[in-house]
Every structure is written in structure tokens, then in C-alpha cells.
């Protein structure tokens, strides 16, 4: 049994907004393309809007269970776009999308510009809608990373609920220009490293030791630069004043997905983090995703069932799914 922790969907009401051209929640484009700050998103992927198509696509990829999250193109955070109302609508939609099948589970989207509202929505989404965690962006923009947003109430709520947060790139880091698609191939991994590295370096993870983070795309650039951050923490007293532990000291709070497109990189990631902290991901249906995740694990000499066991434990799926982990 294989569990995919990173796959996306688009709510039906978003397509209705595009069809009507109302611009509600700041959503613009056509029924063919969603136009966002993160780029143009084609809407022709059937699995983005159809649960049955998602299940069929999972079968083609050899995936048994998917933990579905909103596409990051629809992170609605601007206060002028009613992010709280949007989050509630989106979370109701994902609960409807996953239905009562034991093959689909959902991550909530949260209005991270309002920490109290985000905390309340996380509790509603998990306790009332049955979602198993949440997806958040890496910040509100280049000058507003997660650590400066006052997200203590959200982080406390997530820790209390045992709800993991998937920290997804939001094109607000170092490389944002779409030229040559480098905002994706380089910008996305550096965006993640910037956001999560700051959570480490500012002591945010010291203040929330129960917080569980999933860092997608193999952790972005973070695993490959953590040694440099570690050395800086040892050498610079102001860094030791800001954070009580070196970056490696937060390893028990972080999991990674497997989307690195390189068997060498995936082997390194497993050696770096531990194979039990590498979760299978596809980033489907995007062309930047992994259409053969089991093959990627096999090429790297890793057992995807170890990833499954880790995902079942992290998301507490064991009490919900009928199938047993092999």
C-alpha cells in the first residue's frame, strides 16, 4: 500500500467563479486557465476536480491512498479577498471531494494572515470535517516569511491537535521571475529553504516543539545547505541567542517528501533525514511531479512501504483506513 502525501485539487466553486467572471476572492482567469501570482495554472487536468478521475490517476501511478491539498495557486491570503471565507469554502469543498472513500484524505487551507482565524479553521477542519492536517504557504511575500506573521496561535493549535503542516512554496523567496521557468526549478526549492530555515534560525521551533512540518520537493534546498547553517550557528553567538539549538536539533519536527527527480538526491535525502522521514509524494497532476513514485524509490534503493508506515503514523491514518500496512 502506497500513500501519496502531496497531490492537488481545485474546488468546483473556483471554476464557477471563473465561469461567472465575478473575481470573487481575487480569483481571475478563464475556465481554461487560472491566472495567479504563482503563474498560469491550466485547468484541463480532470483529477483536479473529479474524485473518480483522481482515483483513476492514482491507479495509474500505483498509489493506493492520497492526501489531497489545494493547489498553491489558490492560496488566498490578501485581506481584501476574504481569506477566512475562502478557506472555509475550500475546506468544505475538499471534505466533499474526498467523500467517504478510504483512499482519499484532505489537508485544510488556512488564512495565515490572521493567526487566530487560522487556528480556529484548523480545529474546525480537523474536528468537524475530518481533515488530517493543513497546507500553508511559505509566507505572505518576500518581506513577510512565516516567522514574522505572529503564527503562534496556529502553531500551538497544530501541535495540540497533532496536525502536520505542509509548508508549500508560494513564490515569495529568492527567485520569482518566470524567465526560463527558473521561478519553479530554482525558486521553489529556495523558497522552502528560506521559510523553514527561518523557522529554525529565529527560535520559532523552540517555542513550538510539538509542531510537525512536512517540507515538500525533498525539502527544497534545505537538506543540502543545512550544514552551512549548522556551522554558522556554531560560529556566530547572535545565532545561538536567537535559536536554542542548531538546525540539526529540530530534525524530529520535520518530514520531507520524495519529489527530487534524482535517485542520487533521494538516496542522500534518506541518509540525511532517515528513510522513515521521507514520505512518498507525486505533486500530481503537474508536469513537475513524479508519475512513478515507486520506481523512484526503487531506483534509489529505498522501500516505499517504509514511507507508507511513516505517513500512516504521522497522519494517524491507522484508525481510519481499513487496509493494514503490509
N, C-alpha and C positions, 0 to 999 in steps of 0.2 A: 504494500500500500504506500503510495507516494502522496505527500502533502505539498502543495504549492502555496507559499505564503505571500506571493507578490504577483497579483493579476488584477486587471482593472475593469471598471464598468462605467457607463453613462446612464443616469436616470432618465426615464421616459419624459418627465416633466421638462427636462432641459431641451429635448427635441421639440416639445410643444412650444416652449418659449421661442426657439429659433424659427419655428414654422409661423408663429404669430408675429415675429419681429418686434416684440414688446420691449426687449432689452432688460427685462426683469433680472435682478441680481447682477446686473452688469454683463449678462451673457449675450454675446453677439456672434454673428456669422450666418451661415445658411444651414439647410438640412443636410448639406454635403460636408461642410467644414465648420468647425468651431474655431473662432478667432480669439486667441488669448495672449497674455503677456508671455506665456511659455511657448508660443508658436501656434501654428495652424494644426489642428487635430482633425484628420479625416474621420468621418462618422460611418464609413462603409463596412466596419467590422461587425458582423452580426452578433458575435459573442459579447460585444459591449452592451447590448441592450436586450438580448434574449437569453434567459436561463437555459433553455434547451440547446441553443447554439453554443453556450459556454460549456455545457456538459459534453457535447459532441467534440468540441475543440480539445477539451481535457482528455477525452479518449484517444484522440489522435496523438497527443503529446505523452501519453502514458501516465497521466495524472489521475489519481483517484479522488482527492479532496482538494478544493481550492478555498483559500481565504481571500475574499474579493474586497477590493477597496476602490474608492472613487479615483478616476483619473486625476493626476495633479493639475491638469489643465483647468480643472474646476475647483481649485482651492479659492474659495470666495472669502477674502479677508477684509476688504475695504469696508469701512463702516457705512459708507453711502450705499452699499449694495445689500444691506440687511444680512450680514453673515450668520447671525443667530438663526433667523428664519430659514435661510438656505440650508444650514446644517441640519435642522430638524426635518426639512423636506427630504434632503438627500439621505438621511439615516432611515427615515420611514421607507424610502424607495429601496434602499439596499436590503432592509428587512423583508420587503415584499419580493425582491429579486431572488433572495436565497430560499425563501419559502420554507417548507418543512422537509426538504431533502437532507439526507445526512452526508451529502457530498459538497455542499456549499455553506460557507460561513462568512461573516462580514466584519469589516473594520469600519468604525464610525469616522466621519469627518467632523472637525471641531472648529469653532470660531476663535482661533488663537489670539486674536486681537483683544479679547475680553476673557481673562483667565477664569473669573468666577462663572461666567456663562459656559465656557468650555468644560469646566469641571462638572457643572450640572448636566450638560448634554452628554458627557461621557457616562455618567451614572445612569441617566435615562436610557441611553443606547444599550448599555450592558444589561441593566436590570429589567427594563421593560421590553426592549426589542430583541434581546438575546445576542447582541453583537459581542465579539470576543476581544476587542481592543480598539485601537484607533490609528489613523494615519494623519500625520501633521506635516506641514512644510518646514523647510529649514529656517524660516523667518518670515518677516513681512517685507523685506527688501534689504539692499546692501548695508544699510546703516541700522537695521533692526533684526539682528540674529535672535535666536530663541532665548539666549541667556539674559537679554536686556528687556524682555517683554513682561516681566513680572509673572511668570507662569507657575509660581509656587503652588497656588491652589490646584491647578490642573495636575501638576506632578504629584502632589500629595494624594489627590483623588485616584490617580492611576496606580500609585503604589498601594493604596489601601484596597482597591478593587483587584489588584493583581493583573491589571490590564496592560499588556505591552503596547508601546507606541512605536509605530513605524515612521522613522524620520525621513521623509522623501524629499529629494531635491526640488527646489522651487525657483531655480534660475535667479538666485539673488546673491551669488557669490562672486568669484573672481572672473569668470569668462561668461559673458552674457550675449555677445554678438553672435547672430546666427550664421555669420560667414563661415563657409566650408563645414557647416554642421558642428563646429567646434564647441558651441554652447552645450551640445549634448555629449559628444565624445570626450571632451576635456572638462567642460563646465560642470556637468552633473557630478562627476566624482569629486571635484574640488569643492563644490557646493556642500556636499555631505561632510567632507573632512573639516571644512570651515565651521559648520554648525556644531557638529558633535565634538570636535576638538575644543571649541569654546566652552561647551558644557563641562568638559573635563577641566580646562585651564582656569575657569572662573570659580571653581568650587561648587558649581550647581549640583553636581552629582554627589558631593559630600553632604549637601543639605537634604538630598533625597536618595538615600541609599537603597530604598526599596524600588526605585524606578527601573523599569525594564525597557531597553531600547533595541529596536531592530534597525540596522543600518543597511540599506539596500545597495545593490550593484557591488556586492563584495566588500562593502564598507567604503566604496569610492577610493580615494587616495589615502584614507586614514591608516590602514594597516601597514602601508609601505612607507609612511612618514612618521609613524608613532615613535620610532627610535630617536628621531631628531627631536621630537617634542620631549621625550624622556630625558635626553641629555640636557636640553635647555632647562627643564625643571630642576635637575641636579646642580646645574651651574649658576642659576640665577636666583638669588634669595627672594626677590619680589614675586617670582612664580610660586615658590614654596609658601609664601604668605597668602597667596590667592587660593591655592588648592592644597588640601591636606595630604594628598597622595600624588605620586607620579601617574602619568596616563595609564600605565600598565596596572595600576591599583584598582581601576574601575572595570577590569575585564569581566567580572561576574555580573555586571549590569548590561552587557552588550552581546547581541547576536548579529550575525551577518547573513545575507542571502548569497546564493551561488552564482549570480549573474556577472561573470567576469570575462567570458568569451576567450578563455585561455586555460588549457589544462595545467600549465606551469603556475599560473597565478592562483588557480583553485587549489592546487597542492600546497602552495605557500600559505594561502589563507587558512587551510585546515591545520597546518603546522603552527601557524601564528596564534590562532584563536582556539584551536581544539576542534576536532571534527564534529563534536557534539554541539558546537555553536555555529555551524554552517548550515543554514536552512535552505532547502530547495526553493528556487524561485524561477519564474519564467518571464515576468514583465509582459505577459501576453495582453493584448494581441500585437504589440508593437514590433516593428522590424528590428528594433534594438534589443529584443528579448531573446530568450533561449527556447527554441522549438523542440529540443531533445534533451531535457534536463537529466534524464537517467543516463544518456550517452555521455554527457559532460562529466558526471560523477565517475562513470566507468573509465573514461579517458584519463582522469586524474588519479585513478586507483582508490576511489572512495566509495563507501557503501551508502547509497541514498536512504536505506532503511534506518540508518543512524540519524539522518536528518529528520525522517518521519517521526521517530521516537522523541526527538528534541522538540519538534513542533507540537506534537500531541501534548507533551508535558507543559510547554510554555503557554499554550493557548487553552489548556485544561480541556482538551477535546475528548479525553478518555471517558468522561462521564456522559458525553453526548453522542458519540458515534457508536454504531452497533458493531462495526467490524473491529476485530482485535488487531493490534500492531503485530506483524509477524515477528 
